[in-house]
Amino acid sequence: MLNTELNIAKADDFYAHLIESHEGLSTSQSHAMNAALVLILSNHVGDLELIKEAIAHARRTAELSD
């Protein structure tokens, strides 16, 4: 089951580090980095059904952003 509750210690520090990691990258490099991060973390999770659930959740979130 996908945990969508806050589960990251020092969440603000995590977000700041994520944003800082994109500094100096072009838009295409930033997209490539995001894609690489998704693949790395998906490999770490290792559960295809959980990953599918996360993808569906992320898509719904993106669709609501407009």
Secondary structure, DSSP 8 states (H G I E B T S, - for coil): ----S---TTHHHHHHHHHHTTTT--HHHHHHHHHHHHHHHHHHH--HHHHHHHHHHHHHHHHHT-
